[in-house]
């Protein structure tokens, strides 16, 4: 069974977190109060932050091993990522934003894959819209399309619904669940909202400030 192992200490000036858990195919929610280290853990998995110690490994692919000075580049980790602020490129169309994440093919092929992915998330009508004019929910749909367009094995979502209204949150939670099941992804979702936990989690990793305190179904 595909599994992501996280056993690391991650630090920034004035704060460190010890995280240890395994995540299988499905949605693993990292839950806990703001400032407890959930997003730092996600940064270590994504490769944007090097752990002080420990290992992150997807099956036999070692993302990082501090003891052996192994640190796989983010683009080689087969990840898809979406965050609270969708971080789309406003000078590019939604279609082009998604096409940038497609890993292979010429321009026409990438745009075809991007359109198919926008269709999958219910955002095909937005393909040529002005990106800066999109609503919060629309931006997150495009961000999700971009996150899965490269056929990742691991999906990282950091507070992806927190800026949305209740109706948009419910729609996007359901969309995430269906995408994860359909594509057999390992999804790590950071949240402090119990409603996200209830709607999404196949398993929960709970944090107190600076450490994981439990991991289970």
LOMI-138257 format. One record per residue (C-alpha): residue number from 1; residue in three letters; x, y negated, z negated. Coordinates in pm, 1 decimal. Last residue first. Layout:
N
ATOM;torvex;nudo;X;Y;Z
ATOM;NUM;ALA;X;Y;Z;
...
//
This chain:
217
ATOM;torvex;nudo;X;Y;Z
ATOM;217;UNK;-842.4;-706.2;-1210.3;
ATOM;216;UNK;-523.8;-772.4;-1401.6;
ATOM;215;UNK;-240.4;-1005.2;-1486.3;
ATOM;214;UNK;-195.7;-1169.4;-1822.2;
ATOM;213;UNK;0.6;-1442.7;-1995.4;
ATOM;212;UNK;194.5;-1596.0;-1710.0;
ATOM;211;UNK;436.2;-1854.0;-1837.8;
ATOM;210;UNK;529.5;-2221.9;-1860.9;
ATOM;209;UNK;202.1;-2373.1;-1978.3;
ATOM;208;UNK;-39.9;-2082.1;-2012.3;
ATOM;207;UNK;-119.2;-1893.3;-1699.4;
ATOM;206;UNK;-367.3;-1624.7;-1602.1;
ATOM;205;UNK;-313.5;-1388.6;-1309.0;
ATOM;204;UNK;-652.7;-1276.8;-1182.3;
ATOM;203;UNK;-754.2;-988.9;-955.8;
ATOM;202;UNK;-1009.2;-946.5;-677.0;
ATOM;201;UNK;-1080.4;-1312.9;-733.3;
ATOM;200;UNK;-1286.7;-1526.6;-500.4;
ATOM;199;UNK;-1625.3;-1632.6;-633.7;
ATOM;198;UNK;-1566.2;-1604.4;-1009.0;
ATOM;197;UNK;-1214.9;-1745.9;-994.4;
ATOM;196;UNK;-1324.7;-2034.1;-772.3;
ATOM;195;UNK;-1608.8;-2111.1;-1013.9;
ATOM;194;UNK;-1357.5;-2105.2;-1300.5;
ATOM;193;UNK;-1178.8;-2404.7;-1147.6;
ATOM;192;UNK;-809.6;-2429.3;-1248.0;
ATOM;191;UNK;-699.0;-2302.8;-909.4;
ATOM;190;UNK;-407.1;-2149.9;-718.9;
ATOM;189;UNK;-500.5;-1886.2;-462.2;
ATOM;188;UNK;-257.0;-1613.0;-363.8;
ATOM;187;UNK;-385.0;-1412.4;-67.2;
ATOM;186;UNK;-244.3;-1077.1;43.6;
ATOM;185;UNK;-405.4;-1031.4;381.2;
ATOM;184;UNK;-597.9;-742.2;531.5;
ATOM;183;UNK;-703.5;-947.4;833.4;
ATOM;182;UNK;-1078.6;-893.4;799.0;
ATOM;181;UNK;-1076.1;-881.4;419.6;
ATOM;180;UNK;-869.2;-1198.3;380.3;
ATOM;179;UNK;-1068.8;-1378.6;647.5;
ATOM;178;UNK;-1402.0;-1283.2;485.3;
ATOM;177;UNK;-1296.1;-1399.1;140.0;
ATOM;176;UNK;-1156.2;-1725.3;275.8;
ATOM;175;UNK;-1478.0;-1798.6;466.6;
ATOM;174;UNK;-1693.0;-1731.9;160.9;
ATOM;173;UNK;-1481.1;-1971.6;-44.3;
ATOM;172;UNK;-1505.0;-2221.7;242.0;
ATOM;171;UNK;-1884.4;-2221.1;248.3;
ATOM;170;UNK;-1916.6;-2249.5;-130.7;
ATOM;169;UNK;-1667.2;-2534.7;-148.8;
ATOM;168;UNK;-1842.0;-2721.5;133.9;
ATOM;167;UNK;-2173.8;-2703.8;-52.2;
ATOM;166;UNK;-2019.3;-2814.6;-381.8;
ATOM;165;UNK;-1839.6;-3118.2;-242.5;
ATOM;164;UNK;-1472.8;-3095.6;-151.0;
ATOM;163;UNK;-1154.8;-3235.2;-311.5;
ATOM;162;UNK;-1085.9;-2924.2;-521.7;
ATOM;161;UNK;-1138.3;-2671.7;-242.0;
ATOM;160;UNK;-783.0;-2580.2;-137.2;
ATOM;159;UNK;-631.1;-2594.3;-487.3;
ATOM;158;UNK;-311.9;-2431.6;-353.1;
ATOM;157;UNK;-378.8;-2157.3;-97.5;
ATOM;156;UNK;-99.4;-1918.7;4.2;
ATOM;155;UNK;-179.4;-1646.3;259.2;
ATOM;154;UNK;57.2;-1349.4;291.9;
ATOM;153;UNK;82.3;-1115.8;591.2;
ATOM;152;UNK;70.9;-1399.6;840.0;
ATOM;151;UNK;-79.5;-1376.3;1187.7;
ATOM;150;UNK;52.6;-1713.7;1310.1;
ATOM;149;UNK;-294.6;-1861.3;1345.5;
ATOM;148;UNK;-387.0;-1778.6;984.8;
ATOM;147;UNK;-271.0;-2099.7;815.2;
ATOM;146;UNK;-359.5;-2319.5;1112.7;
ATOM;145;UNK;-717.7;-2194.3;1104.6;
ATOM;144;UNK;-726.9;-2256.5;730.7;
ATOM;143;UNK;-603.3;-2612.4;785.0;
ATOM;142;UNK;-869.6;-2665.6;1052.9;
ATOM;141;UNK;-1137.3;-2549.2;809.9;
ATOM;140;UNK;-981.7;-2768.8;541.1;
ATOM;139;UNK;-996.8;-3074.5;764.1;
ATOM;138;UNK;-1363.1;-3008.1;840.8;
ATOM;137;UNK;-1446.0;-2984.4;470.9;
ATOM;136;UNK;-1269.8;-3311.4;394.6;
ATOM;135;UNK;-1436.9;-3489.0;685.0;
ATOM;134;UNK;-1252.4;-3534.1;1013.9;
ATOM;133;UNK;-1182.3;-3882.5;1154.3;
ATOM;132;UNK;-803.2;-3861.6;1117.1;
ATOM;131;UNK;-800.7;-3556.1;1341.6;
ATOM;130;UNK;-970.6;-3731.3;1631.1;
ATOM;129;UNK;-1176.1;-3451.1;1778.7;
ATOM;128;UNK;-1039.2;-3224.2;2052.4;
ATOM;127;UNK;-1082.6;-2890.4;1877.3;
ATOM;126;UNK;-1359.7;-3002.0;1640.4;
ATOM;125;UNK;-1638.2;-2807.7;1813.6;
ATOM;124;UNK;-1430.9;-2490.1;1767.0;
ATOM;123;UNK;-1446.8;-2528.5;1388.1;
ATOM;122;UNK;-1641.1;-2222.2;1274.3;
ATOM;121;UNK;-1339.9;-2048.2;1118.1;
ATOM;120;UNK;-1321.4;-1783.3;1391.2;
ATOM;119;UNK;-1379.3;-2041.9;1663.6;
ATOM;118;UNK;-1078.9;-2239.1;1540.5;
ATOM;117;UNK;-876.9;-1917.7;1564.2;
ATOM;116;UNK;-988.1;-1853.4;1921.0;
ATOM;115;UNK;-898.1;-2212.8;2008.5;
ATOM;114;UNK;-551.3;-2174.5;1856.1;
ATOM;113;UNK;-491.5;-1847.4;2039.2;
ATOM;112;UNK;-576.5;-2017.5;2368.0;
ATOM;111;UNK;-359.6;-2317.9;2278.1;
ATOM;110;UNK;-63.9;-2090.8;2205.1;
ATOM;109;UNK;-112.2;-1906.7;2533.1;
ATOM;108;UNK;-122.9;-2229.8;2731.7;
ATOM;107;UNK;189.1;-2363.1;2560.5;
ATOM;106;UNK;391.4;-2047.7;2618.7;
ATOM;105;UNK;384.9;-1753.9;2381.3;
ATOM;104;UNK;492.1;-1688.2;2023.8;
ATOM;103;UNK;447.6;-1791.2;1660.9;
ATOM;102;UNK;118.8;-1978.9;1665.9;
ATOM;101;UNK;144.1;-2243.9;1393.0;
ATOM;100;UNK;183.9;-2539.7;1631.3;
ATOM;99;UNK;-133.2;-2427.9;1810.1;
ATOM;98;UNK;-335.8;-2507.1;1497.4;
ATOM;97;UNK;-233.6;-2871.7;1488.7;
ATOM;96;UNK;-271.8;-2886.8;1867.0;
ATOM;95;UNK;-634.7;-2777.9;1844.6;
ATOM;94;UNK;-703.1;-3022.1;1559.0;
ATOM;93;UNK;-571.2;-3299.4;1783.8;
ATOM;92;UNK;-231.1;-3452.7;1712.9;
ATOM;91;UNK;-152.6;-3800.8;1574.9;
ATOM;90;UNK;-321.6;-3706.4;1246.1;
ATOM;89;UNK;-80.5;-3422.3;1177.4;
ATOM;88;UNK;-270.2;-3216.6;921.5;
ATOM;87;UNK;-158.0;-3220.0;560.6;
ATOM;86;UNK;-475.4;-3042.6;436.8;
ATOM;85;UNK;-465.6;-3214.7;101.2;
ATOM;84;UNK;-552.8;-2943.8;-148.9;
ATOM;83;UNK;-316.9;-2702.3;26.5;
ATOM;82;UNK;-305.3;-2445.9;303.5;
ATOM;81;UNK;-28.9;-2195.7;377.1;
ATOM;80;UNK;26.2;-1896.5;603.7;
ATOM;79;UNK;328.6;-1679.5;541.4;
ATOM;78;UNK;529.7;-1434.3;748.8;
ATOM;77;UNK;843.2;-1492.8;534.8;
ATOM;76;UNK;1073.9;-1591.6;820.4;
ATOM;75;UNK;951.1;-1950.7;846.9;
ATOM;74;UNK;1016.9;-2001.7;476.3;
ATOM;73;UNK;1384.3;-1905.6;506.2;
ATOM;72;UNK;1485.6;-1596.1;311.5;
ATOM;71;UNK;1687.5;-1668.6;-1.8;
ATOM;70;UNK;1932.7;-1401.8;-117.1;
ATOM;69;UNK;2197.8;-1517.8;-364.7;
ATOM;68;UNK;2238.9;-1160.5;-497.5;
ATOM;67;UNK;2131.3;-1244.9;-853.5;
ATOM;66;UNK;1872.5;-1493.5;-726.5;
ATOM;65;UNK;1691.5;-1239.4;-512.6;
ATOM;64;UNK;1456.2;-1400.7;-264.7;
ATOM;63;UNK;1207.9;-1306.3;4.7;
ATOM;62;UNK;1318.8;-943.1;-0.4;
ATOM;61;UNK;1129.2;-746.8;265.4;
ATOM;60;UNK;1078.3;-383.3;158.2;
ATOM;59;UNK;719.5;-432.8;40.2;
ATOM;58;UNK;695.4;-810.6;4.0;
ATOM;57;UNK;961.5;-912.2;-248.6;
ATOM;56;UNK;1019.6;-1200.5;-487.7;
ATOM;55;UNK;1310.2;-1147.1;-725.7;
ATOM;54;UNK;1452.6;-1300.5;-1040.3;
ATOM;53;UNK;1648.5;-1600.5;-1157.3;
ATOM;52;UNK;1665.4;-1975.2;-1118.5;
ATOM;51;UNK;1403.3;-1955.0;-845.0;
ATOM;50;UNK;1462.4;-2145.8;-520.9;
ATOM;49;UNK;1187.1;-2387.7;-420.9;
ATOM;48;UNK;1036.3;-2436.8;-74.0;
ATOM;47;UNK;1047.9;-2062.4;-10.0;
ATOM;46;UNK;674.0;-2006.2;0.4;
ATOM;45;UNK;684.5;-1764.3;-293.4;
ATOM;44;UNK;886.0;-2012.5;-500.8;
ATOM;43;UNK;648.6;-2296.0;-411.9;
ATOM;42;UNK;353.9;-2075.2;-512.4;
ATOM;41;UNK;510.7;-2020.5;-854.0;
ATOM;40;UNK;564.4;-2393.7;-889.4;
ATOM;39;UNK;197.0;-2440.8;-803.8;
ATOM;38;UNK;90.0;-2216.5;-1090.4;
ATOM;37;UNK;330.3;-2364.9;-1344.1;
ATOM;36;UNK;104.7;-2460.9;-1635.2;
ATOM;35;UNK;69.0;-2826.8;-1536.9;
ATOM;34;UNK;-302.3;-2811.2;-1469.0;
ATOM;33;UNK;-471.0;-2544.4;-1679.6;
ATOM;32;UNK;-491.8;-2180.6;-1575.2;
ATOM;31;UNK;-567.0;-1948.4;-1289.2;
ATOM;30;UNK;-348.2;-1784.5;-1026.5;
ATOM;29;UNK;-611.3;-1602.1;-822.1;
ATOM;28;UNK;-516.3;-1284.2;-638.5;
ATOM;27;UNK;-736.8;-1235.3;-335.6;
ATOM;26;UNK;-711.7;-910.8;-141.0;
ATOM;25;UNK;-420.9;-692.6;-27.6;
ATOM;24;UNK;-200.0;-635.0;-331.2;
ATOM;23;UNK;-45.0;-884.2;-571.4;
ATOM;22;UNK;214.0;-794.3;-834.2;
ATOM;21;UNK;287.8;-1006.8;-1138.8;
ATOM;20;UNK;563.2;-1183.2;-1331.5;
ATOM;19;UNK;597.3;-1559.1;-1362.0;
ATOM;18;UNK;825.8;-1748.3;-1598.3;
ATOM;17;UNK;778.3;-2123.8;-1564.5;
ATOM;16;UNK;1017.7;-2411.7;-1620.6;
ATOM;15;UNK;975.9;-2781.3;-1697.6;
ATOM;14;UNK;1179.1;-3093.9;-1767.5;
ATOM;13;UNK;1357.4;-3115.0;-1433.1;
ATOM;12;UNK;1218.9;-2837.5;-1210.7;
ATOM;11;UNK;1235.7;-2467.9;-1289.1;
ATOM;10;UNK;1130.0;-2128.7;-1157.7;
ATOM;9;UNK;1186.4;-1803.1;-1345.7;
ATOM;8;UNK;1097.6;-1503.1;-1133.9;
ATOM;7;UNK;923.3;-1167.3;-1106.1;
ATOM;6;UNK;683.8;-1175.4;-810.6;
ATOM;5;UNK;610.6;-850.4;-625.5;
ATOM;4;UNK;391.2;-864.7;-315.4;
ATOM;3;UNK;222.6;-538.5;-223.5;
ATOM;2;UNK;124.9;-348.1;88.5;
ATOM;1;UNK;0.0;0.0;0.0;
//
